[in-house]
Amino acid sequence: GGEIMKKKLIPGLIALIKNESDLKKIRNKLLEFHPYDLASIIKKLEPDSRFKIYASLTNKELADIFSYLEGEDSAELFHELEESKGAAILEEMDVDDAVDLLQEMEAEKAADYLNLIDSEIRADISYLARQQESSVGSIMTTNYIEVNQDCDVKEAMKILVREASDAEVIDPIYITDAGRLVGILDLKTLIIARSPLQVKEIMKTNYVFAEKDEDIEDAAGK
């Protein structure tokens, strides 16, 4: 089937990228493969082969490849790019993929990228698409990220990165004091905050509660 065919084709692709200097030829070859396949090989390539890929594909095509890269790999490779190029690629990514990638980075680096990207996209990134269901109970989750109000923002970012893959909700982050909810913190606010600063200094305390069987429309009207 197709998979066996791919396994045979990939070594040829790697050799072609390595030996070919004509970016147009490289581009045409790359476009025969799914971004998922390209993501699976890009880490194994020599840096100069990777740079040929970066140079021969559009930002949108590169965004598709980066969205298939796992964890640390995505940030590590992303740092090879010029910052302005990286920002342009982030703008082309789906919001949830962009958030995943930013969370793999050091907070300062993530903030640098956020400063470079379009403000509307920046707003979308910090307001992750919520699940649209008809009652508040259906979107409630016990699987959220909780940080103590006395945490420094750098520590909070580490907690976020560590727990993000298991949490259903990473924005907002719930701020507690002795286990009691005392505030919420937007992801964007945390990403651009700088240590030394405690989360209680930047959290919001005027959040809205809703009863779990209330209709979303009613709850949203509060």
C-alpha positions as CSV (number, residue, x, y, z in Angstrom):
1,G,0.0,0.0,0.0
2,G,0.8,3.7,0.2
3,E,2.8,3.4,3.4
4,I,5.4,1.0,2.0
5,M,5.7,3.1,-1.1
6,K,6.4,6.2,1.2
7,K,9.1,4.4,3.2
8,K,10.9,3.7,-0.1
9,L,10.5,7.2,-1.3
10,I,11.7,9.0,1.8
11,P,15.4,8.1,1.5
12,G,15.3,9.4,-2.1
13,L,13.7,12.6,-0.8
14,I,16.4,13.1,1.9
15,A,19.2,12.5,-0.7
16,L,17.6,14.9,-3.2
17,I,17.3,17.7,-0.6
18,K,20.9,17.1,0.4
19,N,22.4,17.1,-3.1
20,E,20.1,19.5,-5.0
21,S,20.8,23.2,-5.0
22,D,17.8,24.2,-7.2
23,L,15.1,25.2,-4.8
24,K,12.4,24.9,-7.4
25,K,13.2,21.2,-7.9
26,I,13.3,20.7,-4.1
27,R,10.0,22.5,-3.8
28,N,8.3,20.3,-6.4
29,K,9.6,17.2,-4.7
30,L,8.5,18.3,-1.3
31,L,5.0,19.0,-2.5
32,E,4.6,15.3,-3.4
33,F,4.6,14.5,0.3
34,H,2.1,15.1,3.1
35,P,3.3,17.7,5.7
36,Y,3.1,14.9,8.2
37,D,5.8,12.9,6.3
38,L,8.0,16.0,6.0
39,A,7.6,16.6,9.8
40,S,8.8,13.1,10.4
41,I,12.0,13.6,8.5
42,I,12.9,17.2,9.1
43,K,14.4,16.6,12.5
44,K,16.8,13.9,11.0
45,L,18.1,16.2,8.3
46,E,21.4,18.2,8.4
47,P,20.8,21.9,9.2
48,D,21.7,22.9,5.6
49,S,19.1,20.5,4.2
50,R,16.5,22.0,6.6
51,F,17.3,25.5,5.5
52,K,16.6,24.4,1.9
53,I,13.2,23.3,3.0
54,Y,12.6,26.6,4.8
55,A,13.7,28.5,1.7
56,S,11.6,26.5,-0.8
57,L,8.2,26.4,0.9
58,T,5.7,29.1,1.7
59,N,5.0,30.2,5.3
60,K,1.6,28.4,5.1
61,E,3.3,25.2,3.9
62,L,5.9,25.4,6.7
63,A,3.1,26.1,9.2
64,D,1.5,22.8,8.2
65,I,4.8,21.0,8.8
66,F,5.4,22.7,12.2
67,S,1.9,21.8,13.4
68,Y,2.8,18.1,13.0
69,L,6.0,18.3,15.0
70,E,5.9,17.0,18.5
71,G,6.9,18.9,21.7
72,E,10.4,20.1,22.1
73,D,11.3,19.4,18.5
74,S,8.9,22.1,17.3
75,A,10.5,24.8,19.4
76,E,14.0,23.6,18.8
77,L,13.6,23.8,15.0
78,F,11.6,26.9,15.2
79,H,14.5,28.7,16.8
80,E,16.6,28.1,13.6
81,L,14.4,30.5,11.7
82,E,14.7,34.3,11.5
83,E,12.3,35.7,14.2
84,S,10.2,37.6,11.6
85,K,9.9,34.4,9.5
86,G,8.9,32.4,12.6
87,A,6.2,35.0,13.5
88,A,4.9,34.9,9.9
89,I,4.6,31.1,10.2
90,L,2.9,31.3,13.6
91,E,0.3,33.6,11.9
92,E,-0.5,30.9,9.4
93,M,-0.9,28.1,12.0
94,D,-4.2,27.0,13.5
95,V,-4.6,28.8,16.8
96,D,-4.3,25.6,19.0
97,D,-1.2,24.5,17.1
98,A,0.4,28.0,17.6
99,V,-0.4,27.8,21.3
100,D,1.1,24.4,21.6
101,L,4.3,25.6,19.9
102,L,4.5,28.8,22.0
103,Q,4.2,26.7,25.2
104,E,7.2,24.7,24.2
105,M,9.4,27.8,24.2
106,E,11.0,29.8,27.0
107,A,8.5,32.5,28.1
108,E,10.7,35.3,26.9
109,K,11.1,33.8,23.4
110,A,7.3,33.2,23.2
111,A,6.7,36.8,24.2
112,D,9.1,38.0,21.4
113,Y,7.1,36.1,18.8
114,L,3.8,37.4,20.2
115,N,5.0,40.9,19.9
116,L,5.7,40.4,16.3
117,I,2.4,38.8,15.2
118,D,-0.8,40.5,14.1
119,S,-2.8,41.8,17.1
120,E,-6.0,40.0,16.1
121,I,-4.2,36.7,15.8
122,R,-2.5,37.4,19.1
123,A,-5.9,37.9,20.7
124,D,-7.1,34.6,19.2
125,I,-4.1,32.8,20.4
126,S,-4.7,33.9,24.0
127,Y,-8.4,33.1,23.7
128,L,-8.3,29.5,22.6
129,A,-11.4,28.4,20.8
130,R,-13.9,27.2,23.3
131,Q,-16.0,24.1,22.8
132,Q,-19.4,25.1,21.6
133,E,-22.1,23.1,23.4
134,S,-25.5,24.1,24.7
135,S,-25.1,24.0,28.4
136,V,-22.3,25.3,30.7
137,G,-22.0,21.8,32.2
138,S,-21.0,20.4,28.9
139,I,-18.0,22.7,28.7
140,M,-17.1,22.5,32.3
141,T,-14.1,20.5,33.0
142,T,-12.2,19.4,36.0
143,N,-9.2,19.2,33.8
144,Y,-7.7,22.7,34.1
145,I,-4.4,24.2,35.3
146,E,-4.3,25.5,38.8
147,V,-1.5,27.7,40.1
148,N,-1.0,29.2,43.6
149,Q,-1.4,33.0,43.8
150,D,2.1,33.3,45.3
151,C,3.8,31.6,42.4
152,D,6.3,33.7,40.4
153,V,5.3,34.0,36.7
154,K,8.3,32.0,35.6
155,E,7.3,29.1,37.9
156,A,3.7,29.4,36.6
157,M,4.9,29.1,33.1
158,K,6.8,25.9,34.0
159,I,3.7,24.5,35.6
160,L,1.7,25.4,32.5
161,V,4.2,23.7,30.1
162,R,4.4,20.6,32.3
163,E,0.6,20.2,32.6
164,A,-0.6,21.6,29.3
165,S,-0.6,18.3,27.5
166,D,-3.0,16.7,30.0
167,A,-5.3,19.7,30.6
168,E,-8.4,20.3,28.5
169,V,-8.4,24.0,29.4
170,I,-5.2,26.0,29.5
171,D,-6.7,29.4,29.1
172,P,-7.6,30.8,31.5
173,I,-5.4,29.4,34.2
174,Y,-7.1,29.2,37.6
175,I,-5.4,30.9,40.5
176,T,-5.9,29.5,44.0
177,D,-5.0,30.3,47.6
178,A,-5.0,27.3,50.0
179,G,-7.1,25.4,47.4
180,R,-9.7,28.2,47.1
181,L,-10.3,29.9,43.7
182,V,-9.2,33.6,44.0
183,G,-8.7,34.6,40.4
184,I,-8.1,33.7,36.8
185,L,-5.2,34.5,34.6
186,D,-5.3,34.8,30.8
187,L,-2.7,32.8,28.9
188,K,-1.5,35.9,27.0
189,T,-1.0,37.9,30.2
190,L,1.1,35.1,31.6
191,I,3.1,34.6,28.4
192,I,4.1,38.3,28.2
193,A,4.7,38.7,32.0
194,R,8.3,39.0,33.2
195,S,9.8,37.6,36.4
196,P,10.1,38.6,39.2
197,L,6.3,39.0,39.5
198,Q,3.7,36.9,41.3
199,V,0.6,35.7,39.6
200,K,-1.6,37.4,42.1
201,E,-0.3,40.8,40.9
202,I,-1.6,40.2,37.3
203,M,-4.6,37.9,37.8
204,K,-8.2,39.0,37.3
205,T,-10.5,38.7,40.3
206,N,-13.8,39.8,38.7
207,Y,-14.5,36.5,37.0
208,V,-18.0,35.1,36.3
209,F,-19.5,32.0,37.9
210,A,-22.3,30.1,36.2
211,E,-24.5,27.3,37.5
212,K,-23.7,24.1,35.7
213,D,-27.2,23.5,34.2
214,E,-27.7,27.1,33.1
215,D,-28.0,27.6,29.4
216,I,-24.8,29.1,27.9
217,E,-26.7,32.1,26.4
218,D,-28.0,33.0,29.9
219,A,-24.7,32.4,31.5
220,A,-23.0,34.6,28.9
221,G,-25.4,37.4,29.6
222,K,-24.2,37.7,33.2
